[in-house]
Structures are given as C-alpha cells and as structure tokens.
Amino acid sequence: MAKKVIGNLKLRIPGGKATAGPPVGSTLGQWGLNMMDFINPFNEKTKDYNGKNVIVHIQVFEDRTFAWTCLGQPVDDLIREELKLQKGSGRPNTEKVGKITREQLEKIANIKMEQLNAIDLEGAIKVVAGTARSMGVEIAE
C-alpha cells in the first residue's frame, strides 16, 4: 500500500551547498525529518551546479520519511545566465533589459524540456519565451 503524503515542499537551494541552517534545516525540522538524510545525498547529486540555485521538491510521508526530486536550475536563472543579466526588469512592459535569440531560447528549452508543461520543443520554446517576456527581455525575431 502506498504511503500517505502529508506534505509537499518546494525549496530553492544552492547546488552542492545545502547546510543544516536555513532554509533546509528550518523547513525539514518543522516536519520532523532528519535533515542529514537529505543534505548529504543532495550535495552529492548537485555538486555539478556549484552554488547555482536548484529547485527541489520534497514529499513528506506519514511515517516521517520523505522522497525528493531535483529539477535543476529555474528557467529565469538560465535566462539571466545566458544573457549575463543581474536581474530582470521591475517594469517588464516598459523597461527592457536585453534581447534573447531563438537559438538561446531553444538551448534553454532543451535543458528544461522534462520539467516544462509542453508536448514538443516548439511548445517548450514558447514557455521559455513567456518567462523571458515577463522578465523584461525582448524576443529577437
């Protein structure tokens, strides 16, 4: 019989650098979980990200066990990294912070294809382009 899920957590943690301090320790501690059972495997699996933010989904079960999946870097971080931006625009409809080409969109879409809500690459490119627009990045035609 499947275990009953009592909580779903979403965390944004620097890859390979999780510690028992916030946000990991305080969040897992609230659910009564052993944080070292998460921190050591997480750091081992994400050491390639070298401090870049990584999204992690954790399912907490009734018997205080958990399962986690690593989704990699968020799309907005990939866009900022690709365009070498510090941050997106505070007013994306009026202030533009950069331009992104179709090739760059395709590169990001290929990286995130598994996690995006898209059937094919074209749909994934549209999802990434929408994120870029909401950050104040123009789409070069």
mmCIF file of the C-alpha atoms, coordinates in Angstrom:
data_MODEL
# 
_entry.id   MODEL 
# 
loop_
_atom_site.group_PDB 
_atom_site.id 
_atom_site.type_symbol 
_atom_site.label_atom_id 
_atom_site.label_alt_id 
_atom_site.label_comp_id 
_atom_site.label_asym_id 
_atom_site.label_entity_id 
_atom_site.label_seq_id 
_atom_site.pdbx_PDB_ins_code 
_atom_site.Cartn_x 
_atom_site.Cartn_y 
_atom_site.Cartn_z 
_atom_site.occupancy 
_atom_site.B_iso_or_equiv 
_atom_site.pdbx_formal_charge 
_atom_site.auth_seq_id 
_atom_site.auth_comp_id 
_atom_site.auth_asym_id 
_atom_site.auth_atom_id 
_atom_site.pdbx_PDB_model_num 
ATOM 1   C CA . MET A 1 1   ? 0.000  0.000  0.000   1.00 0.00 ? 1   MET A CA 1 
ATOM 2   C CA . ALA A 1 2   ? 1.262  3.487  -0.858  1.00 0.00 ? 2   ALA A CA 1 
ATOM 3   C CA . LYS A 1 3   ? 2.381  5.766  1.936   1.00 0.00 ? 3   LYS A CA 1 
ATOM 4   C CA . LYS A 1 4   ? 0.152  8.715  2.752   1.00 0.00 ? 4   LYS A CA 1 
ATOM 5   C CA . VAL A 1 5   ? 1.689  12.071 1.746   1.00 0.00 ? 5   VAL A CA 1 
ATOM 6   C CA . ILE A 1 6   ? 1.278  14.701 4.451   1.00 0.00 ? 6   ILE A CA 1 
ATOM 7   C CA . GLY A 1 7   ? 3.329  17.497 2.877   1.00 0.00 ? 7   GLY A CA 1 
ATOM 8   C CA . ASN A 1 8   ? 4.824  18.752 -0.363  1.00 0.00 ? 8   ASN A CA 1 
ATOM 9   C CA . LEU A 1 9   ? 7.754  21.127 -0.035  1.00 0.00 ? 9   LEU A CA 1 
ATOM 10  C CA . LYS A 1 10  ? 9.446  23.201 -2.713  1.00 0.00 ? 10  LYS A CA 1 
ATOM 11  C CA . LEU A 1 11  ? 12.870 24.626 -1.942  1.00 0.00 ? 11  LEU A CA 1 
ATOM 12  C CA . ARG A 1 12  ? 15.406 26.675 -3.870  1.00 0.00 ? 12  ARG A CA 1 
ATOM 13  C CA . ILE A 1 13  ? 18.841 25.674 -2.593  1.00 0.00 ? 13  ILE A CA 1 
ATOM 14  C CA . PRO A 1 14  ? 22.387 26.391 -3.860  1.00 0.00 ? 14  PRO A CA 1 
ATOM 15  C CA . GLY A 1 15  ? 23.571 23.223 -5.584  1.00 0.00 ? 15  GLY A CA 1 
ATOM 16  C CA . GLY A 1 16  ? 26.115 21.229 -3.616  1.00 0.00 ? 16  GLY A CA 1 
ATOM 17  C CA . LYS A 1 17  ? 25.986 23.661 -0.695  1.00 0.00 ? 17  LYS A CA 1 
ATOM 18  C CA . ALA A 1 18  ? 22.994 22.622 1.418   1.00 0.00 ? 18  ALA A CA 1 
ATOM 19  C CA . THR A 1 19  ? 23.584 23.013 5.154   1.00 0.00 ? 19  THR A CA 1 
ATOM 20  C CA . ALA A 1 20  ? 21.636 22.310 8.322   1.00 0.00 ? 20  ALA A CA 1 
ATOM 21  C CA . GLY A 1 21  ? 20.908 26.040 8.579   1.00 0.00 ? 21  GLY A CA 1 
ATOM 22  C CA . PRO A 1 22  ? 18.061 27.889 6.885   1.00 0.00 ? 22  PRO A CA 1 
ATOM 23  C CA . PRO A 1 23  ? 16.307 27.250 4.548   1.00 0.00 ? 23  PRO A CA 1 
ATOM 24  C CA . VAL A 1 24  ? 16.922 23.485 4.647   1.00 0.00 ? 24  VAL A CA 1 
ATOM 25  C CA . GLY A 1 25  ? 17.223 22.878 8.376   1.00 0.00 ? 25  GLY A CA 1 
ATOM 26  C CA . SER A 1 26  ? 14.304 25.043 9.453   1.00 0.00 ? 26  SER A CA 1 
ATOM 27  C CA . THR A 1 27  ? 11.974 23.657 6.774   1.00 0.00 ? 27  THR A CA 1 
ATOM 28  C CA . LEU A 1 28  ? 12.789 19.967 7.300   1.00 0.00 ? 28  LEU A CA 1 
ATOM 29  C CA . GLY A 1 29  ? 12.827 20.424 11.070  1.00 0.00 ? 29  GLY A CA 1 
ATOM 30  C CA . GLN A 1 30  ? 9.212  21.642 11.032  1.00 0.00 ? 30  GLN A CA 1 
ATOM 31  C CA . TRP A 1 31  ? 8.192  18.299 9.563   1.00 0.00 ? 31  TRP A CA 1 
ATOM 32  C CA . GLY A 1 32  ? 10.308 16.256 11.968  1.00 0.00 ? 32  GLY A CA 1 
ATOM 33  C CA . LEU A 1 33  ? 12.643 14.951 9.266   1.00 0.00 ? 33  LEU A CA 1 
ATOM 34  C CA . ASN A 1 34  ? 16.286 14.004 9.664   1.00 0.00 ? 34  ASN A CA 1 
ATOM 35  C CA . MET A 1 35  ? 17.968 16.746 7.670   1.00 0.00 ? 35  MET A CA 1 
ATOM 36  C CA . MET A 1 36  ? 21.261 14.902 7.191   1.00 0.00 ? 36  MET A CA 1 
ATOM 37  C CA . ASP A 1 37  ? 19.376 12.166 5.306   1.00 0.00 ? 37  ASP A CA 1 
ATOM 38  C CA . PHE A 1 38  ? 18.573 14.889 2.772   1.00 0.00 ? 38  PHE A CA 1 
ATOM 39  C CA . ILE A 1 39  ? 21.646 17.151 2.883   1.00 0.00 ? 39  ILE A CA 1 
ATOM 40  C CA . ASN A 1 40  ? 24.348 14.568 2.117   1.00 0.00 ? 40  ASN A CA 1 
ATOM 41  C CA . PRO A 1 41  ? 22.638 12.944 -0.920  1.00 0.00 ? 41  PRO A CA 1 
ATOM 42  C CA . PHE A 1 42  ? 21.524 16.369 -2.196  1.00 0.00 ? 42  PHE A CA 1 
ATOM 43  C CA . ASN A 1 43  ? 25.038 17.815 -2.032  1.00 0.00 ? 43  ASN A CA 1 
ATOM 44  C CA . GLU A 1 44  ? 26.444 14.732 -3.758  1.00 0.00 ? 44  GLU A CA 1 
ATOM 45  C CA . LYS A 1 45  ? 23.870 14.818 -6.576  1.00 0.00 ? 45  LYS A CA 1 
ATOM 46  C CA . THR A 1 46  ? 24.054 18.582 -7.180  1.00 0.00 ? 46  THR A CA 1 
ATOM 47  C CA . LYS A 1 47  ? 27.806 19.214 -6.826  1.00 0.00 ? 47  LYS A CA 1 
ATOM 48  C CA . ASP A 1 48  ? 27.957 19.945 -10.593 1.00 0.00 ? 48  ASP A CA 1 
ATOM 49  C CA . TYR A 1 49  ? 25.757 23.029 -10.112 1.00 0.00 ? 49  TYR A CA 1 
ATOM 50  C CA . ASN A 1 50  ? 28.465 24.566 -7.889  1.00 0.00 ? 50  ASN A CA 1 
ATOM 51  C CA . GLY A 1 51  ? 26.375 27.025 -5.872  1.00 0.00 ? 51  GLY A CA 1 
ATOM 52  C CA . LYS A 1 52  ? 23.804 27.885 -8.550  1.00 0.00 ? 52  LYS A CA 1 
ATOM 53  C CA . ASN A 1 53  ? 20.214 27.761 -7.298  1.00 0.00 ? 53  ASN A CA 1 
ATOM 54  C CA . VAL A 1 54  ? 18.467 24.425 -7.763  1.00 0.00 ? 54  VAL A CA 1 
ATOM 55  C CA . ILE A 1 55  ? 14.758 23.672 -7.313  1.00 0.00 ? 55  ILE A CA 1 
ATOM 56  C CA . VAL A 1 56  ? 13.964 20.653 -5.118  1.00 0.00 ? 56  VAL A CA 1 
ATOM 57  C CA . HIS A 1 57  ? 10.557 19.072 -4.495  1.00 0.00 ? 57  HIS A CA 1 
ATOM 58  C CA . ILE A 1 58  ? 10.245 17.034 -1.310  1.00 0.00 ? 58  ILE A CA 1 
ATOM 59  C CA . GLN A 1 59  ? 7.306  14.748 -0.484  1.00 0.00 ? 59  GLN A CA 1 
ATOM 60  C CA . VAL A 1 60  ? 6.853  14.117 3.241   1.00 0.00 ? 60  VAL A CA 1 
ATOM 61  C CA . PHE A 1 61  ? 5.114  10.880 4.208   1.00 0.00 ? 61  PHE A CA 1 
ATOM 62  C CA . GLU A 1 62  ? 3.050  9.992  7.275   1.00 0.00 ? 62  GLU A CA 1 
ATOM 63  C CA . ASP A 1 63  ? 5.819  7.869  8.818   1.00 0.00 ? 63  ASP A CA 1 
ATOM 64  C CA . ARG A 1 64  ? 8.265  10.834 8.700   1.00 0.00 ? 64  ARG A CA 1 
ATOM 65  C CA . THR A 1 65  ? 10.140 9.551  5.674   1.00 0.00 ? 65  THR A CA 1 
ATOM 66  C CA . PHE A 1 66  ? 10.494 11.562 2.501   1.00 0.00 ? 66  PHE A CA 1 
ATOM 67  C CA . ALA A 1 67  ? 11.282 11.401 -1.197  1.00 0.00 ? 67  ALA A CA 1 
ATOM 68  C CA . TRP A 1 68  ? 12.860 14.214 -3.177  1.00 0.00 ? 68  TRP A CA 1 
ATOM 69  C CA . THR A 1 69  ? 13.451 15.151 -6.791  1.00 0.00 ? 69  THR A CA 1 
ATOM 70  C CA . CYS A 1 70  ? 15.867 17.730 -8.131  1.00 0.00 ? 70  CYS A CA 1 
ATOM 71  C CA . LEU A 1 71  ? 14.527 19.832 -11.020 1.00 0.00 ? 71  LEU A CA 1 
ATOM 72  C CA . GLY A 1 72  ? 17.731 21.694 -11.838 1.00 0.00 ? 72  GLY A CA 1 
ATOM 73  C CA . GLN A 1 73  ? 18.057 25.434 -12.297 1.00 0.00 ? 73  GLN A CA 1 
ATOM 74  C CA . PRO A 1 74  ? 14.945 27.589 -12.687 1.00 0.00 ? 74  PRO A CA 1 
ATOM 75  C CA . VAL A 1 75  ? 14.207 28.953 -16.179 1.00 0.00 ? 75  VAL A CA 1 
ATOM 76  C CA . ASP A 1 76  ? 14.641 32.567 -15.063 1.00 0.00 ? 76  ASP A CA 1 
ATOM 77  C CA . ASP A 1 77  ? 18.129 31.795 -13.733 1.00 0.00 ? 77  ASP A CA 1 
ATOM 78  C CA . LEU A 1 78  ? 19.056 30.131 -17.034 1.00 0.00 ? 78  LEU A CA 1 
ATOM 79  C CA . ILE A 1 79  ? 17.844 33.193 -18.972 1.00 0.00 ? 79  ILE A CA 1 
ATOM 80  C CA . ARG A 1 80  ? 19.797 35.582 -16.733 1.00 0.00 ? 80  ARG A CA 1 
ATOM 81  C CA . GLU A 1 81  ? 22.885 33.389 -17.052 1.00 0.00 ? 81  GLU A CA 1 
ATOM 82  C CA . GLU A 1 82  ? 22.565 33.178 -20.857 1.00 0.00 ? 82  GLU A CA 1 
ATOM 83  C CA . LEU A 1 83  ? 22.196 36.968 -21.229 1.00 0.00 ? 83  LEU A CA 1 
ATOM 84  C CA . LYS A 1 84  ? 24.615 37.805 -18.375 1.00 0.00 ? 84  LYS A CA 1 
ATOM 85  C CA . LEU A 1 85  ? 21.987 39.874 -16.528 1.00 0.00 ? 85  LEU A CA 1 
ATOM 86  C CA . GLN A 1 86  ? 21.964 40.666 -12.821 1.00 0.00 ? 86  GLN A CA 1 
ATOM 87  C CA . LYS A 1 87  ? 18.170 40.725 -12.614 1.00 0.00 ? 87  LYS A CA 1 
ATOM 88  C CA . GLY A 1 88  ? 15.016 41.117 -14.667 1.00 0.00 ? 88  GLY A CA 1 
ATOM 89  C CA . SER A 1 89  ? 13.118 44.344 -15.161 1.00 0.00 ? 89  SER A CA 1 
ATOM 90  C CA . GLY A 1 90  ? 10.934 45.802 -12.420 1.00 0.00 ? 90  GLY A CA 1 
ATOM 91  C CA . ARG A 1 91  ? 8.551  47.043 -15.141 1.00 0.00 ? 91  ARG A CA 1 
ATOM 92  C CA . PRO A 1 92  ? 8.810  44.444 -17.933 1.00 0.00 ? 92  PRO A CA 1 
ATOM 93  C CA . ASN A 1 93  ? 6.188  46.057 -20.173 1.00 0.00 ? 93  ASN A CA 1 
ATOM 94  C CA . THR A 1 94  ? 8.064  49.385 -20.399 1.00 0.00 ? 94  THR A CA 1 
ATOM 95  C CA . GLU A 1 95  ? 11.687 48.779 -19.370 1.00 0.00 ? 95  GLU A CA 1 
ATOM 96  C CA . LYS A 1 96  ? 13.549 46.144 -21.383 1.00 0.00 ? 96  LYS A CA 1 
ATOM 97  C CA . VAL A 1 97  ? 16.788 44.685 -20.030 1.00 0.00 ? 97  VAL A CA 1 
ATOM 98  C CA . GLY A 1 98  ? 18.030 42.668 -23.009 1.00 0.00 ? 98  GLY A CA 1 
ATOM 99  C CA . LYS A 1 99  ? 17.286 40.603 -26.098 1.00 0.00 ? 99  LYS A CA 1 
ATOM 100 C CA . ILE A 1 100 ? 17.247 36.834 -26.479 1.00 0.00 ? 100 ILE A CA 1 
ATOM 101 C CA . THR A 1 101 ? 17.523 34.952 -29.767 1.00 0.00 ? 101 THR A CA 1 
ATOM 102 C CA . ARG A 1 102 ? 15.599 31.891 -30.863 1.00 0.00 ? 102 ARG A CA 1 
ATOM 103 C CA . GLU A 1 103 ? 18.772 29.792 -30.603 1.00 0.00 ? 103 GLU A CA 1 
ATOM 104 C CA . GLN A 1 104 ? 19.210 30.820 -26.966 1.00 0.00 ? 104 GLN A CA 1 
ATOM 105 C CA . LEU A 1 105 ? 15.535 30.054 -26.247 1.00 0.00 ? 105 LEU A CA 1 
ATOM 106 C CA . GLU A 1 106 ? 15.938 26.640 -27.882 1.00 0.00 ? 106 GLU A CA 1 
ATOM 107 C CA . LYS A 1 107 ? 19.056 25.882 -25.804 1.00 0.00 ? 107 LYS A CA 1 
ATOM 108 C CA . ILE A 1 108 ? 17.217 26.679 -22.550 1.00 0.00 ? 108 ILE A CA 1 
ATOM 109 C CA . ALA A 1 109 ? 14.098 24.785 -23.679 1.00 0.00 ? 109 ALA A CA 1 
ATOM 110 C CA . ASN A 1 110 ? 16.205 21.678 -24.371 1.00 0.00 ? 110 ASN A CA 1 
ATOM 111 C CA . ILE A 1 111 ? 17.706 21.853 -20.875 1.00 0.00 ? 111 ILE A CA 1 
ATOM 112 C CA . LYS A 1 112 ? 14.287 22.211 -19.180 1.00 0.00 ? 112 LYS A CA 1 
ATOM 113 C CA . MET A 1 113 ? 12.168 20.081 -21.560 1.00 0.00 ? 113 MET A CA 1 
ATOM 114 C CA . GLU A 1 114 ? 11.394 17.358 -18.993 1.00 0.00 ? 114 GLU A CA 1 
ATOM 115 C CA . GLN A 1 115 ? 10.005 19.786 -16.413 1.00 0.00 ? 115 GLN A CA 1 
ATOM 116 C CA . LEU A 1 116 ? 8.071  22.112 -18.725 1.00 0.00 ? 116 LEU A CA 1 
ATOM 117 C CA . ASN A 1 117 ? 4.390  21.712 -19.467 1.00 0.00 ? 117 ASN A CA 1 
ATOM 118 C CA . ALA A 1 118 ? 4.959  21.228 -23.194 1.00 0.00 ? 118 ALA A CA 1 
ATOM 119 C CA . ILE A 1 119 ? 4.386  18.407 -25.663 1.00 0.00 ? 119 ILE A CA 1 
ATOM 120 C CA . ASP A 1 120 ? 7.165  19.298 -28.091 1.00 0.00 ? 120 ASP A CA 1 
ATOM 121 C CA . LEU A 1 121 ? 10.179 21.571 -28.400 1.00 0.00 ? 121 LEU A CA 1 
ATOM 122 C CA . GLU A 1 122 ? 8.136  24.354 -30.027 1.00 0.00 ? 122 GLU A CA 1 
ATOM 123 C CA . GLY A 1 123 ? 5.813  24.487 -27.018 1.00 0.00 ? 123 GLY A CA 1 
ATOM 124 C CA . ALA A 1 124 ? 8.781  24.480 -24.630 1.00 0.00 ? 124 ALA A CA 1 
ATOM 125 C CA . ILE A 1 125 ? 10.328 27.414 -26.521 1.00 0.00 ? 125 ILE A CA 1 
ATOM 126 C CA . LYS A 1 126 ? 7.067  29.342 -26.106 1.00 0.00 ? 126 LYS A CA 1 
ATOM 127 C CA . VAL A 1 127 ? 7.063  28.670 -22.353 1.00 0.00 ? 127 VAL A CA 1 
ATOM 128 C CA . VAL A 1 128 ? 10.660 29.911 -22.030 1.00 0.00 ? 128 VAL A CA 1 
ATOM 129 C CA . ALA A 1 129 ? 9.864  32.950 -24.219 1.00 0.00 ? 129 ALA A CA 1 
ATOM 130 C CA . GLY A 1 130 ? 6.939  33.808 -21.932 1.00 0.00 ? 130 GLY A CA 1 
ATOM 131 C CA . THR A 1 131 ? 9.216  33.711 -18.901 1.00 0.00 ? 131 THR A CA 1 
ATOM 132 C CA . ALA A 1 132 ? 11.720 35.929 -20.725 1.00 0.00 ? 132 ALA A CA 1 
ATOM 133 C CA . ARG A 1 133 ? 8.989  38.453 -21.617 1.00 0.00 ? 133 ARG A CA 1 
ATOM 134 C CA . SER A 1 134 ? 7.829  38.603 -18.006 1.00 0.00 ? 134 SER A CA 1 
ATOM 135 C CA . MET A 1 135 ? 11.415 39.437 -17.007 1.00 0.00 ? 135 MET A CA 1 
ATOM 136 C CA . GLY A 1 136 ? 11.578 42.351 -19.451 1.00 0.00 ? 136 GLY A CA 1 
ATOM 137 C CA . VAL A 1 137 ? 13.644 40.537 -22.087 1.00 0.00 ? 137 VAL A CA 1 
ATOM 138 C CA . GLU A 1 138 ? 12.744 41.152 -25.734 1.00 0.00 ? 138 GLU A CA 1 
ATOM 139 C CA . ILE A 1 139 ? 12.456 38.194 -28.092 1.00 0.00 ? 139 ILE A CA 1 
ATOM 140 C CA . ALA A 1 140 ? 14.578 38.775 -31.218 1.00 0.00 ? 140 ALA A CA 1 
ATOM 141 C CA . GLU A 1 141 ? 12.834 37.600 -34.362 1.00 0.00 ? 141 GLU A CA 1 
# 
